[in-house]
Amino acid sequence: MPLYKYVHDKEKGKDCPEEFEVLQYLSEPDLTVCPDCGQPVHRILGNFAPVKSERDMLSDKNIGEKGFTKYVKAGNGYYEKTAGDGPQVISGN
Ligand SMILES: [Zn+2]
């Protein structure tokens, strides 16, 4: 069940935090008003990493720098190294 982060559009109740988090099922619609003060709110990206940075994390360059070795299947039982240390190719045959 993901945690969604909301902020008040403009006005907020005096006891409301600027931002608040709500646990919601994926099937639940976004909140449009604050459950406390009833002012309009909108969802913002919280702890979810944008897809782009996730892809960067798994880039060959980053993997090599982090000390990992990455092999990509290049044929039948045959793997080619794309990042890190180790033999350039490994073959299962
Ligand atoms: Zn509020």
PDB file of the backbone (N, CA, C, O) and the ligand in Angstrom, with CONECT records:
HET     ZN  A 101       1
ATOM      1  N   MET A   1       0.855  -1.186   0.000  1.00  0.00           N
ATOM      2  CA  MET A   1       0.000   0.000   0.000  1.00  0.00           C
ATOM      3  C   MET A   1       0.896   1.244   0.000  1.00  0.00           C
ATOM      4  O   MET A   1       1.602   1.496   0.976  1.00  0.00           O
ATOM      5  N   PRO A   2       0.871   2.002  -1.064  1.00  0.00           N
ATOM      6  CA  PRO A   2       1.817   3.124  -1.158  1.00  0.00           C
ATOM      7  C   PRO A   2       1.413   4.319  -0.308  1.00  0.00           C
ATOM      8  O   PRO A   2       0.240   4.544  -0.008  1.00  0.00           O
ATOM      9  N   LEU A   3       2.421   5.061   0.057  1.00  0.00           N
ATOM     10  CA  LEU A   3       2.240   6.279   0.846  1.00  0.00           C
ATOM     11  C   LEU A   3       2.262   7.462  -0.114  1.00  0.00           C
ATOM     12  O   LEU A   3       3.247   7.682  -0.818  1.00  0.00           O
ATOM     13  N   TYR A   4       1.181   8.213  -0.135  1.00  0.00           N
ATOM     14  CA  TYR A   4       1.106   9.367  -1.028  1.00  0.00           C
ATOM     15  C   TYR A   4       1.290  10.649  -0.242  1.00  0.00           C
ATOM     16  O   TYR A   4       0.855  10.775   0.903  1.00  0.00           O
ATOM     17  N   LYS A   5       1.941  11.587  -0.884  1.00  0.00           N
ATOM     18  CA  LYS A   5       2.199  12.873  -0.246  1.00  0.00           C
ATOM     19  C   LYS A   5       1.312  13.935  -0.891  1.00  0.00           C
ATOM     20  O   LYS A   5       1.223  14.040  -2.114  1.00  0.00           O
ATOM     21  N   TYR A   6       0.680  14.696  -0.058  1.00  0.00           N
ATOM     22  CA  TYR A   6      -0.210  15.768  -0.546  1.00  0.00           C
ATOM     23  C   TYR A   6       0.233  17.107   0.018  1.00  0.00           C
ATOM     24  O   TYR A   6       0.817  17.185   1.099  1.00  0.00           O
ATOM     25  N   VAL A   7      -0.054  18.146  -0.728  1.00  0.00           N
ATOM     26  CA  VAL A   7       0.136  19.510  -0.216  1.00  0.00           C
ATOM     27  C   VAL A   7      -1.146  20.287  -0.453  1.00  0.00           C
ATOM     28  O   VAL A   7      -1.904  20.001  -1.380  1.00  0.00           O
ATOM     29  N   HIS A   8      -1.375  21.270   0.396  1.00  0.00           N
ATOM     30  CA  HIS A   8      -2.528  22.153   0.213  1.00  0.00           C
ATOM     31  C   HIS A   8      -2.273  23.058  -0.992  1.00  0.00           C
ATOM     32  O   HIS A   8      -1.166  23.558  -1.190  1.00  0.00           O
ATOM     33  N   ASP A   9      -3.307  23.254  -1.779  1.00  0.00           N
ATOM     34  CA  ASP A   9      -3.163  24.122  -2.951  1.00  0.00           C
ATOM     35  C   ASP A   9      -2.770  25.542  -2.538  1.00  0.00           C
ATOM     36  O   ASP A   9      -1.760  26.076  -2.997  1.00  0.00           O
ATOM     37  N   LYS A  10      -3.563  26.131  -1.687  1.00  0.00           N
ATOM     38  CA  LYS A  10      -3.285  27.505  -1.224  1.00  0.00           C
ATOM     39  C   LYS A  10      -3.513  27.588   0.274  1.00  0.00           C
ATOM     40  O   LYS A  10      -2.573  27.597   1.069  1.00  0.00           O
ATOM     41  N   GLU A  11      -4.782  27.648   0.633  1.00  0.00           N
ATOM     42  CA  GLU A  11      -5.141  27.772   2.039  1.00  0.00           C
ATOM     43  C   GLU A  11      -4.972  26.439   2.732  1.00  0.00           C
ATOM     44  O   GLU A  11      -5.121  25.377   2.126  1.00  0.00           O
ATOM     45  N   LYS A  12      -4.659  26.512   4.009  1.00  0.00           N
ATOM     46  CA  LYS A  12      -4.674  25.304   4.816  1.00  0.00           C
ATOM     47  C   LYS A  12      -5.232  25.619   6.196  1.00  0.00           C
ATOM     48  O   LYS A  12      -5.167  26.751   6.675  1.00  0.00           O
ATOM     49  N   GLY A  13      -5.771  24.600   6.806  1.00  0.00           N
ATOM     50  CA  GLY A  13      -6.304  24.779   8.146  1.00  0.00           C
ATOM     51  C   GLY A  13      -5.199  25.114   9.136  1.00  0.00           C
ATOM     52  O   GLY A  13      -4.030  24.815   8.892  1.00  0.00           O
ATOM     53  N   LYS A  14      -5.566  25.732  10.247  1.00  0.00           N
ATOM     54  CA  LYS A  14      -4.515  26.206  11.157  1.00  0.00           C
ATOM     55  C   LYS A  14      -3.758  25.060  11.817  1.00  0.00           C
ATOM     56  O   LYS A  14      -2.612  25.221  12.237  1.00  0.00           O
ATOM     57  N   ASP A  15      -4.401  23.915  11.903  1.00  0.00           N
ATOM     58  CA  ASP A  15      -3.714  22.781  12.525  1.00  0.00           C
ATOM     59  C   ASP A  15      -3.104  21.830  11.492  1.00  0.00           C
ATOM     60  O   ASP A  15      -2.553  20.787  11.845  1.00  0.00           O
ATOM     61  N   CYS A  16      -3.210  22.201  10.216  1.00  0.00           N
ATOM     62  CA  CYS A  16      -2.724  21.311   9.167  1.00  0.00           C
ATOM     63  C   CYS A  16      -1.238  21.544   8.888  1.00  0.00           C
ATOM     64  O   CYS A  16      -0.775  22.685   8.888  1.00  0.00           O
ATOM     65  N   PRO A  17      -0.510  20.486   8.655  1.00  0.00           N
ATOM     66  CA  PRO A  17       0.845  20.670   8.156  1.00  0.00           C
ATOM     67  C   PRO A  17       0.785  21.068   6.681  1.00  0.00           C
ATOM     68  O   PRO A  17      -0.204  20.803   5.998  1.00  0.00           O
ATOM     69  N   GLU A  18       1.844  21.703   6.204  1.00  0.00           N
ATOM     70  CA  GLU A  18       1.911  22.080   4.795  1.00  0.00           C
ATOM     71  C   GLU A  18       1.756  20.839   3.900  1.00  0.00           C
ATOM     72  O   GLU A  18       1.002  20.838   2.927  1.00  0.00           O
ATOM     73  N   GLU A  19       2.485  19.807   4.261  1.00  0.00           N
ATOM     74  CA  GLU A  19       2.417  18.546   3.525  1.00  0.00           C
ATOM     75  C   GLU A  19       1.951  17.449   4.471  1.00  0.00           C
ATOM     76  O   GLU A  19       2.240  17.483   5.667  1.00  0.00           O
ATOM     77  N   PHE A  20       1.247  16.503   3.942  1.00  0.00           N
ATOM     78  CA  PHE A  20       0.884  15.350   4.760  1.00  0.00           C
ATOM     79  C   PHE A  20       0.887  14.110   3.885  1.00  0.00           C
ATOM     80  O   PHE A  20       0.784  14.186   2.661  1.00  0.00           O
ATOM     81  N   GLU A  21       1.007  12.968   4.543  1.00  0.00           N
ATOM     82  CA  GLU A  21       1.103  11.713   3.816  1.00  0.00           C
ATOM     83  C   GLU A  21      -0.094  10.844   4.139  1.00  0.00           C
ATOM     84  O   GLU A  21      -0.573  10.817   5.273  1.00  0.00           O
ATOM     85  N   VAL A  22      -0.568  10.139   3.138  1.00  0.00           N
ATOM     86  CA  VAL A  22      -1.740   9.293   3.303  1.00  0.00           C
ATOM     87  C   VAL A  22      -1.446   7.926   2.707  1.00  0.00           C
ATOM     88  O   VAL A  22      -0.964   7.810   1.581  1.00  0.00           O
ATOM     89  N   LEU A  23      -1.743   6.906   3.478  1.00  0.00           N
ATOM     90  CA  LEU A  23      -1.642   5.555   2.951  1.00  0.00           C
ATOM     91  C   LEU A  23      -2.907   5.245   2.173  1.00  0.00           C
ATOM     92  O   LEU A  23      -4.012   5.324   2.709  1.00  0.00           O
ATOM     93  N   GLN A  24      -2.739   4.891   0.910  1.00  0.00           N
ATOM     94  CA  GLN A  24      -3.918   4.615   0.089  1.00  0.00           C
ATOM     95  C   GLN A  24      -3.682   3.374  -0.749  1.00  0.00           C
ATOM     96  O   GLN A  24      -2.556   3.053  -1.130  1.00  0.00           O
ATOM     97  N   TYR A  25      -4.751   2.705  -1.016  1.00  0.00           N
ATOM     98  CA  TYR A  25      -4.675   1.625  -1.988  1.00  0.00           C
ATOM     99  C   TYR A  25      -4.500   2.238  -3.369  1.00  0.00           C
ATOM    100  O   TYR A  25      -4.953   3.350  -3.637  1.00  0.00           O
ATOM    101  N   LEU A  26      -3.822   1.477  -4.249  1.00  0.00           N
ATOM    102  CA  LEU A  26      -3.610   1.967  -5.613  1.00  0.00           C
ATOM    103  C   LEU A  26      -4.932   2.260  -6.303  1.00  0.00           C
ATOM    104  O   LEU A  26      -5.014   3.153  -7.146  1.00  0.00           O
ATOM    105  N   SER A  27      -5.974   1.503  -5.943  1.00  0.00           N
ATOM    106  CA  SER A  27      -7.264   1.660  -6.612  1.00  0.00           C
ATOM    107  C   SER A  27      -8.040   2.866  -6.098  1.00  0.00           C
ATOM    108  O   SER A  27      -9.027   3.281  -6.706  1.00  0.00           O
ATOM    109  N   GLU A  28      -7.593   3.429  -4.978  1.00  0.00           N
ATOM    110  CA  GLU A  28      -8.299   4.586  -4.441  1.00  0.00           C
ATOM    111  C   GLU A  28      -7.990   5.838  -5.251  1.00  0.00           C
ATOM    112  O   GLU A  28      -6.855   6.026  -5.688  1.00  0.00           O
ATOM    113  N   PRO A  29      -8.980   6.691  -5.454  1.00  0.00           N
ATOM    114  CA  PRO A  29      -8.701   7.937  -6.173  1.00  0.00           C
ATOM    115  C   PRO A  29      -7.884   8.887  -5.309  1.00  0.00           C
ATOM    116  O   PRO A  29      -7.907   8.803  -4.081  1.00  0.00           O
ATOM    117  N   ASP A  30      -7.168   9.784  -5.960  1.00  0.00           N
ATOM    118  CA  ASP A  30      -6.417  10.802  -5.229  1.00  0.00           C
ATOM    119  C   ASP A  30      -7.367  11.638  -4.377  1.00  0.00           C
ATOM    120  O   ASP A  30      -8.517  11.867  -4.749  1.00  0.00           O
ATOM    121  N   LEU A  31      -6.868  12.084  -3.237  1.00  0.00           N
ATOM    122  CA  LEU A  31      -7.641  13.037  -2.453  1.00  0.00           C
ATOM    123  C   LEU A  31      -7.682  14.365  -3.209  1.00  0.00           C
ATOM    124  O   LEU A  31      -6.703  14.748  -3.849  1.00  0.00           O
ATOM    125  N   THR A  32      -8.802  15.056  -3.135  1.00  0.00           N
ATOM    126  CA  THR A  32      -8.894  16.387  -3.740  1.00  0.00           C
ATOM    127  C   THR A  32      -9.029  17.453  -2.667  1.00  0.00           C
ATOM    128  O   THR A  32      -8.753  18.628  -2.911  1.00  0.00           O
ATOM    129  N   VAL A  33      -9.454  17.044  -1.481  1.00  0.00           N
ATOM    130  CA  VAL A  33      -9.537  17.992  -0.365  1.00  0.00           C
ATOM    131  C   VAL A  33      -8.875  17.381   0.860  1.00  0.00           C
ATOM    132  O   VAL A  33      -8.832  16.162   1.022  1.00  0.00           O
ATOM    133  N   CYS A  34      -8.364  18.247   1.711  1.00  0.00           N
ATOM    134  CA  CYS A  34      -7.732  17.823   2.953  1.00  0.00           C
ATOM    135  C   CYS A  34      -8.774  17.198   3.874  1.00  0.00           C
ATOM    136  O   CYS A  34      -9.838  17.777   4.093  1.00  0.00           O
ATOM    137  N   PRO A  35      -8.471  16.022   4.414  1.00  0.00           N
ATOM    138  CA  PRO A  35      -9.447  15.390   5.321  1.00  0.00           C
ATOM    139  C   PRO A  35      -9.642  16.181   6.613  1.00  0.00           C
ATOM    140  O   PRO A  35     -10.651  16.003   7.295  1.00  0.00           O
ATOM    141  N   ASP A  36      -8.708  17.038   6.954  1.00  0.00           N
ATOM    142  CA  ASP A  36      -8.838  17.823   8.186  1.00  0.00           C
ATOM    143  C   ASP A  36      -9.590  19.127   7.973  1.00  0.00           C
ATOM    144  O   ASP A  36     -10.585  19.399   8.646  1.00  0.00           O
ATOM    145  N   CYS A  37      -9.102  19.940   7.022  1.00  0.00           N
ATOM    146  CA  CYS A  37      -9.672  21.287   6.899  1.00  0.00           C
ATOM    147  C   CYS A  37     -10.592  21.433   5.688  1.00  0.00           C
ATOM    148  O   CYS A  37     -11.314  22.424   5.579  1.00  0.00           O
ATOM    149  N   GLY A  38     -10.575  20.458   4.780  1.00  0.00           N
ATOM    150  CA  GLY A  38     -11.470  20.522   3.642  1.00  0.00           C
ATOM    151  C   GLY A  38     -11.018  21.440   2.528  1.00  0.00           C
ATOM    152  O   GLY A  38     -11.758  21.651   1.567  1.00  0.00           O
ATOM    153  N   GLN A  39      -9.814  21.993   2.634  1.00  0.00           N
ATOM    154  CA  GLN A  39      -9.282  22.850   1.564  1.00  0.00           C
ATOM    155  C   GLN A  39      -8.725  21.963   0.436  1.00  0.00           C
ATOM    156  O   GLN A  39      -8.348  20.813   0.664  1.00  0.00           O
ATOM    157  N   PRO A  40      -8.682  22.519  -0.772  1.00  0.00           N
ATOM    158  CA  PRO A  40      -8.170  21.714  -1.900  1.00  0.00           C
ATOM    159  C   PRO A  40      -6.709  21.304  -1.701  1.00  0.00           C
ATOM    160  O   PRO A  40      -5.884  22.095  -1.243  1.00  0.00           O
ATOM    161  N   VAL A  41      -6.413  20.076  -2.048  1.00  0.00           N
ATOM    162  CA  VAL A  41      -5.042  19.566  -1.983  1.00  0.00           C
ATOM    163  C   VAL A  41      -4.711  18.878  -3.299  1.00  0.00           C
ATOM    164  O   VAL A  41      -5.604  18.515  -4.065  1.00  0.00           O
ATOM    165  N   HIS A  42      -3.443  18.706  -3.548  1.00  0.00           N
ATOM    166  CA  HIS A  42      -3.030  17.912  -4.710  1.00  0.00           C
ATOM    167  C   HIS A  42      -1.859  17.034  -4.317  1.00  0.00           C
ATOM    168  O   HIS A  42      -1.080  17.352  -3.418  1.00  0.00           O
ATOM    169  N   ARG A  43      -1.764  15.924  -5.021  1.00  0.00           N
ATOM    170  CA  ARG A  43      -0.734  14.936  -4.714  1.00  0.00           C
ATOM    171  C   ARG A  43       0.590  15.372  -5.334  1.00  0.00           C
ATOM    172  O   ARG A  43       0.623  15.870  -6.459  1.00  0.00           O
ATOM    173  N   ILE A  44       1.666  15.183  -4.599  1.00  0.00           N
ATOM    174  CA  ILE A  44       2.992  15.426  -5.147  1.00  0.00           C
ATOM    175  C   ILE A  44       3.796  14.132  -5.070  1.00  0.00           C
ATOM    176  O   ILE A  44       3.436  13.204  -4.347  1.00  0.00           O
ATOM    177  N   LEU A  45       4.873  14.088  -5.815  1.00  0.00           N
ATOM    178  CA  LEU A  45       5.730  12.906  -5.771  1.00  0.00           C
ATOM    179  C   LEU A  45       6.468  12.890  -4.451  1.00  0.00           C
ATOM    180  O   LEU A  45       7.129  13.864  -4.092  1.00  0.00           O
ATOM    181  N   GLY A  46       6.363  11.809  -3.740  1.00  0.00           N
ATOM    182  CA  GLY A  46       7.005  11.706  -2.444  1.00  0.00           C
ATOM    183  C   GLY A  46       8.279  10.897  -2.526  1.00  0.00           C
ATOM    184  O   GLY A  46       9.270  11.323  -3.119  1.00  0.00           O
ATOM    185  N   ASN A  47       8.238   9.737  -1.929  1.00  0.00           N
ATOM    186  CA  ASN A  47       9.449   8.935  -1.815  1.00  0.00           C
ATOM    187  C   ASN A  47       9.744   8.120  -3.065  1.00  0.00           C
ATOM    188  O   ASN A  47      10.745   7.406  -3.132  1.00  0.00           O
ATOM    189  N   PHE A  48       8.880   8.232  -4.036  1.00  0.00           N
ATOM    190  CA  PHE A  48       9.104   7.441  -5.235  1.00  0.00           C
ATOM    191  C   PHE A  48      10.202   8.065  -6.077  1.00  0.00           C
ATOM    192  O   PHE A  48      10.129   9.242  -6.431  1.00  0.00           O
ATOM    193  N   ALA A  49      11.206   7.285  -6.393  1.00  0.00           N
ATOM    194  CA  ALA A  49      12.272   7.781  -7.252  1.00  0.00           C
ATOM    195  C   ALA A  49      11.744   7.853  -8.675  1.00  0.00           C
ATOM    196  O   ALA A  49      11.087   6.922  -9.141  1.00  0.00           O
ATOM    197  N   PRO A  50      12.023   8.946  -9.366  1.00  0.00           N
ATOM    198  CA  PRO A  50      11.611   9.011 -10.762  1.00  0.00           C
ATOM    199  C   PRO A  50      12.248   7.881 -11.557  1.00  0.00           C
ATOM    200  O   PRO A  50      13.351   7.430 -11.247  1.00  0.00           O
ATOM    201  N   VAL A  51      11.550   7.440 -12.567  1.00  0.00           N
ATOM    202  CA  VAL A  51      12.026   6.299 -13.359  1.00  0.00           C
ATOM    203  C   VAL A  51      13.411   6.566 -13.938  1.00  0.00           C
ATOM    204  O   VAL A  51      14.246   5.666 -14.036  1.00  0.00           O
ATOM    205  N   LYS A  52      13.634   7.812 -14.318  1.00  0.00           N
ATOM    206  CA  LYS A  52      14.896   8.143 -14.971  1.00  0.00           C
ATOM    207  C   LYS A  52      16.090   7.826 -14.077  1.00  0.00           C
ATOM    208  O   LYS A  52      17.071   7.234 -14.526  1.00  0.00           O
ATOM    209  N   SER A  53      15.999   8.231 -12.788  1.00  0.00           N
ATOM    210  CA  SER A  53      17.146   8.019 -11.919  1.00  0.00           C
ATOM    211  C   SER A  53      17.352   6.534 -11.650  1.00  0.00           C
ATOM    212  O   SER A  53      18.476   6.081 -11.429  1.00  0.00           O
ATOM    213  N   GLU A  54      16.261   5.787 -11.671  1.00  0.00           N
ATOM    214  CA  GLU A  54      16.392   4.352 -11.485  1.00  0.00           C
ATOM    215  C   GLU A  54      17.164   3.744 -12.656  1.00  0.00           C
ATOM    216  O   GLU A  54      17.983   2.840 -12.484  1.00  0.00           O
ATOM    217  N   ARG A  55      16.885   4.253 -13.821  1.00  0.00           N
ATOM    218  CA  ARG A  55      17.592   3.761 -14.997  1.00  0.00           C
ATOM    219  C   ARG A  55      19.075   4.142 -14.920  1.00  0.00           C
ATOM    220  O   ARG A  55      19.953   3.363 -15.290  1.00  0.00           O
ATOM    221  N   ASP A  56      19.330   5.363 -14.429  1.00  0.00           N
ATOM    222  CA  ASP A  56      20.720   5.787 -14.280  1.00  0.00           C
ATOM    223  C   ASP A  56      21.466   4.903 -13.285  1.00  0.00           C
ATOM    224  O   ASP A  56      22.639   4.580 -13.476  1.00  0.00           O
ATOM    225  N   MET A  57      20.764   4.518 -12.219  1.00  0.00           N
ATOM    226  CA  MET A  57      21.369   3.650 -11.216  1.00  0.00           C
ATOM    227  C   MET A  57      21.861   2.353 -11.831  1.00  0.00           C
ATOM    228  O   MET A  57      22.879   1.800 -11.414  1.00  0.00           O
ATOM    229  N   LEU A  58      21.137   1.879 -12.813  1.00  0.00           N
ATOM    230  CA  LEU A  58      21.448   0.595 -13.419  1.00  0.00           C
ATOM    231  C   LEU A  58      22.272   0.747 -14.691  1.00  0.00           C
ATOM    232  O   LEU A  58      22.455  -0.216 -15.435  1.00  0.00           O
ATOM    233  N   SER A  59      22.771   1.959 -14.940  1.00  0.00           N
ATOM    234  CA  SER A  59      23.585   2.153 -16.126  1.00  0.00           C
ATOM    235  C   SER A  59      24.909   1.416 -15.970  1.00  0.00           C
ATOM    236  O   SER A  59      25.383   1.185 -14.857  1.00  0.00           O
ATOM    237  N   ASP A  60      25.485   1.059 -17.091  1.00  0.00           N
ATOM    238  CA  ASP A  60      26.752   0.317 -17.062  1.00  0.00           C
ATOM    239  C   ASP A  60      27.822   1.093 -16.314  1.00  0.00           C
ATOM    240  O   ASP A  60      28.612   0.521 -15.562  1.00  0.00           O
ATOM    241  N   LYS A  61      27.838   2.410 -16.530  1.00  0.00           N
ATOM    242  CA  LYS A  61      28.845   3.254 -15.898  1.00  0.00           C
ATOM    243  C   LYS A  61      28.716   3.198 -14.380  1.00  0.00           C
ATOM    244  O   LYS A  61      29.701   3.007 -13.668  1.00  0.00           O
ATOM    245  N   ASN A  62      27.499   3.366 -13.902  1.00  0.00           N
ATOM    246  CA  ASN A  62      27.262   3.368 -12.463  1.00  0.00           C
ATOM    247  C   ASN A  62      27.569   2.012 -11.844  1.00  0.00           C
ATOM    248  O   ASN A  62      28.157   1.938 -10.765  1.00  0.00           O
ATOM    249  N   ILE A  63      27.179   0.954 -12.514  1.00  0.00           N
ATOM    250  CA  ILE A  63      27.431  -0.389 -12.014  1.00  0.00           C
ATOM    251  C   ILE A  63      28.933  -0.621 -11.875  1.00  0.00           C
ATOM    252  O   ILE A  63      29.385  -1.179 -10.876  1.00  0.00           O
ATOM    253  N   GLY A  64      29.712  -0.193 -12.881  1.00  0.00           N
ATOM    254  CA  GLY A  64      31.157  -0.349 -12.844  1.00  0.00           C
ATOM    255  C   GLY A  64      31.767   0.437 -11.704  1.00  0.00           C
ATOM    256  O   GLY A  64      32.650  -0.050 -10.997  1.00  0.00           O
ATOM    257  N   GLU A  65      31.284   1.668 -11.532  1.00  0.00           N
ATOM    258  CA  GLU A  65      31.826   2.527 -10.475  1.00  0.00           C
ATOM    259  C   GLU A  65      31.510   1.990  -9.088  1.00  0.00           C
ATOM    260  O   GLU A  65      32.267   2.212  -8.143  1.00  0.00           O
ATOM    261  N   LYS A  66      30.396   1.286  -8.967  1.00  0.00           N
ATOM    262  CA  LYS A  66      30.004   0.740  -7.670  1.00  0.00           C
ATOM    263  C   LYS A  66      30.683  -0.595  -7.397  1.00  0.00           C
ATOM    264  O   LYS A  66      30.472  -1.201  -6.346  1.00  0.00           O
ATOM    265  N   GLY A  67      31.494  -1.052  -8.339  1.00  0.00           N
ATOM    266  CA  GLY A  67      32.236  -2.284  -8.119  1.00  0.00           C
ATOM    267  C   GLY A  67      31.499  -3.539  -8.531  1.00  0.00           C
ATOM    268  O   GLY A  67      31.928  -4.651  -8.225  1.00  0.00           O
ATOM    269  N   PHE A  68      30.393  -3.360  -9.223  1.00  0.00           N
ATOM    270  CA  PHE A  68      29.674  -4.526  -9.718  1.00  0.00           C
ATOM    271  C   PHE A  68      30.131  -4.855 -11.130  1.00  0.00           C
ATOM    272  O   PHE A  68      30.647  -4.003 -11.853  1.00  0.00           O
ATOM    273  N   THR A  69      29.934  -6.077 -11.492  1.00  0.00           N
ATOM    274  CA  THR A  69      30.212  -6.487 -12.862  1.00  0.00           C
ATOM    275  C   THR A  69      28.893  -6.896 -13.500  1.00  0.00           C
ATOM    276  O   THR A  69      28.065  -7.573 -12.890  1.00  0.00           O
ATOM    277  N   LYS A  70      28.725  -6.469 -14.729  1.00  0.00           N
ATOM    278  CA  LYS A  70      27.469  -6.778 -15.407  1.00  0.00           C
ATOM    279  C   LYS A  70      27.752  -7.523 -16.701  1.00  0.00           C
ATOM    280  O   LYS A  70      28.606  -7.128 -17.495  1.00  0.00           O
ATOM    281  N   TYR A  71      27.038  -8.579 -16.887  1.00  0.00           N
ATOM    282  CA  TYR A  71      27.154  -9.343 -18.128  1.00  0.00           C
ATOM    283  C   TYR A  71      25.821  -9.321 -18.849  1.00  0.00           C
ATOM    284  O   TYR A  71      24.761  -9.355 -18.224  1.00  0.00           O
ATOM    285  N   VAL A  72      25.884  -9.266 -20.134  1.00  0.00           N
ATOM    286  CA  VAL A  72      24.674  -9.297 -20.941  1.00  0.00           C
ATOM    287  C   VAL A  72      24.742 -10.530 -21.828  1.00  0.00           C
ATOM    288  O   VAL A  72      25.765 -10.819 -22.450  1.00  0.00           O
ATOM    289  N   LYS A  73      23.651 -11.232 -21.868  1.00  0.00           N
ATOM    290  CA  LYS A  73      23.602 -12.436 -22.677  1.00  0.00           C
ATOM    291  C   LYS A  73      23.793 -12.073 -24.145  1.00  0.00           C
ATOM    292  O   LYS A  73      23.041 -11.271 -24.697  1.00  0.00           O
ATOM    293  N   ALA A  74      24.787 -12.660 -24.760  1.00  0.00           N
ATOM    294  CA  ALA A  74      25.113 -12.313 -26.142  1.00  0.00           C
ATOM    295  C   ALA A  74      24.906 -13.481 -27.078  1.00  0.00           C
ATOM    296  O   ALA A  74      25.105 -13.347 -28.286  1.00  0.00           O
ATOM    297  N   GLY A  75      24.522 -14.586 -26.564  1.00  0.00           N
ATOM    298  CA  GLY A  75      24.312 -15.746 -27.424  1.00  0.00           C
ATOM    299  C   GLY A  75      23.916 -16.925 -26.569  1.00  0.00           C
ATOM    300  O   GLY A  75      23.602 -16.764 -25.390  1.00  0.00           O
ATOM    301  N   ASN A  76      23.927 -18.072 -27.133  1.00  0.00           N
ATOM    302  CA  ASN A  76      23.526 -19.270 -26.414  1.00  0.00           C
ATOM    303  C   ASN A  76      24.599 -19.673 -25.402  1.00  0.00           C
ATOM    304  O   ASN A  76      25.651 -20.188 -25.782  1.00  0.00           O
ATOM    305  N   GLY A  77      24.339 -19.446 -24.146  1.00  0.00           N
ATOM    306  CA  GLY A  77      25.295 -19.776 -23.095  1.00  0.00           C
ATOM    307  C   GLY A  77      26.535 -18.911 -23.130  1.00  0.00           C
ATOM    308  O   GLY A  77      27.602 -19.339 -22.689  1.00  0.00           O
ATOM    309  N   TYR A  78      26.415 -17.721 -23.640  1.00  0.00           N
ATOM    310  CA  TYR A  78      27.566 -16.860 -23.877  1.00  0.00           C
ATOM    311  C   TYR A  78      27.237 -15.463 -23.393  1.00  0.00           C
ATOM    312  O   TYR A  78      26.243 -14.876 -23.820  1.00  0.00           O
ATOM    313  N   TYR A  79      28.064 -14.921 -22.503  1.00  0.00           N
ATOM    314  CA  TYR A  79      27.770 -13.615 -21.900  1.00  0.00           C
ATOM    315  C   TYR A  79      28.933 -12.666 -22.123  1.00  0.00           C
ATOM    316  O   TYR A  79      30.098 -13.045 -22.008  1.00  0.00           O
ATOM    317  N   GLU A  80      28.600 -11.445 -22.439  1.00  0.00           N
ATOM    318  CA  GLU A  80      29.609 -10.428 -22.681  1.00  0.00           C
ATOM    319  C   GLU A  80      29.576  -9.420 -21.557  1.00  0.00           C
ATOM    320  O   GLU A  80      28.501  -9.007 -21.122  1.00  0.00           O
ATOM    321  N   LYS A  81      30.742  -9.018 -21.081  1.00  0.00           N
ATOM    322  CA  LYS A  81      30.812  -8.054 -19.992  1.00  0.00           C
ATOM    323  C   LYS A  81      30.531  -6.648 -20.531  1.00  0.00           C
ATOM    324  O   LYS A  81      31.083  -6.256 -21.558  1.00  0.00           O
ATOM    325  N   THR A  82      29.680  -5.898 -19.845  1.00  0.00           N
ATOM    326  CA  THR A  82      29.419  -4.517 -20.238  1.00  0.00           C
ATOM    327  C   THR A  82      29.899  -3.542 -19.182  1.00  0.00           C
ATOM    328  O   THR A  82      29.995  -2.345 -19.454  1.00  0.00           O
ATOM    329  N   ALA A  83      30.204  -4.021 -17.985  1.00  0.00           N
ATOM    330  CA  ALA A  83      30.673  -3.125 -16.930  1.00  0.00           C
ATOM    331  C   ALA A  83      31.414  -3.911 -15.870  1.00  0.00           C
ATOM    332  O   ALA A  83      31.149  -5.096 -15.665  1.00  0.00           O
ATOM    333  N   GLY A  84      32.348  -3.250 -15.193  1.00  0.00           N
ATOM    334  CA  GLY A  84      33.025  -3.836 -14.054  1.00  0.00           C
ATOM    335  C   GLY A  84      34.252  -4.651 -14.420  1.00  0.00           C
ATOM    336  O   GLY A  84      34.709  -4.659 -15.563  1.00  0.00           O
ATOM    337  N   ASP A  85      34.769  -5.337 -13.407  1.00  0.00           N
ATOM    338  CA  ASP A  85      35.966  -6.155 -13.589  1.00  0.00           C
ATOM    339  C   ASP A  85      35.567  -7.595 -13.862  1.00  0.00           C
ATOM    340  O   ASP A  85      34.473  -8.044 -13.522  1.00  0.00           O
ATOM    341  N   GLY A  86      36.488  -8.291 -14.482  1.00  0.00           N
ATOM    342  CA  GLY A  86      36.207  -9.703 -14.741  1.00  0.00           C
ATOM    343  C   GLY A  86      36.516 -10.030 -16.182  1.00  0.00           C
ATOM    344  O   GLY A  86      36.836  -9.155 -16.986  1.00  0.00           O
ATOM    345  N   PRO A  87      36.417 -11.297 -16.488  1.00  0.00           N
ATOM    346  CA  PRO A  87      36.690 -11.685 -17.885  1.00  0.00           C
ATOM    347  C   PRO A  87      35.742 -11.012 -18.857  1.00  0.00           C
ATOM    348  O   PRO A  87      34.583 -10.757 -18.529  1.00  0.00           O
ATOM    349  N   GLN A  88      36.232 -10.727 -20.052  1.00  0.00           N
ATOM    350  CA  GLN A  88      35.425 -10.000 -21.027  1.00  0.00           C
ATOM    351  C   GLN A  88      34.191 -10.789 -21.468  1.00  0.00           C
ATOM    352  O   GLN A  88      33.120 -10.229 -21.701  1.00  0.00           O
ATOM    353  N   VAL A  89      34.369 -12.056 -21.571  1.00  0.00           N
ATOM    354  CA  VAL A  89      33.220 -12.910 -21.914  1.00  0.00           C
ATOM    355  C   VAL A  89      33.226 -14.135 -20.996  1.00  0.00           C
ATOM    356  O   VAL A  89      34.283 -14.606 -20.574  1.00  0.00           O
ATOM    357  N   ILE A  90      32.056 -14.627 -20.702  1.00  0.00           N
ATOM    358  CA  ILE A  90      31.989 -15.934 -20.036  1.00  0.00           C
ATOM    359  C   ILE A  90      31.079 -16.813 -20.864  1.00  0.00           C
ATOM    360  O   ILE A  90      30.074 -16.374 -21.423  1.00  0.00           O
ATOM    361  N   SER A  91      31.462 -18.033 -20.916  1.00  0.00           N
ATOM    362  CA  SER A  91      30.721 -18.978 -21.741  1.00  0.00           C
ATOM    363  C   SER A  91      30.362 -20.197 -20.923  1.00  0.00           C
ATOM    364  O   SER A  91      31.203 -20.751 -20.214  1.00  0.00           O
ATOM    365  N   GLY A  92      29.150 -20.602 -21.018  1.00  0.00           N
ATOM    366  CA  GLY A  92      28.705 -21.764 -20.272  1.00  0.00           C
ATOM    367  C   GLY A  92      29.087 -23.066 -20.945  1.00  0.00           C
ATOM    368  O   GLY A  92      28.909 -24.140 -20.371  1.00  0.00           O
ATOM    369  N   ASN A  93      29.610 -22.980 -22.153  1.00  0.00           N
ATOM    370  CA  ASN A  93      29.953 -24.199 -22.888  1.00  0.00           C
ATOM    371  C   ASN A  93      31.388 -24.637 -22.627  1.00  0.00           C
ATOM    372  O   ASN A  93      31.833 -25.648 -23.171  1.00  0.00           O
TER     373      ASN A  93
HETATM  374 ZN    ZN A 101      -5.759  20.788   5.672  1.00  0.00          ZN2+
END
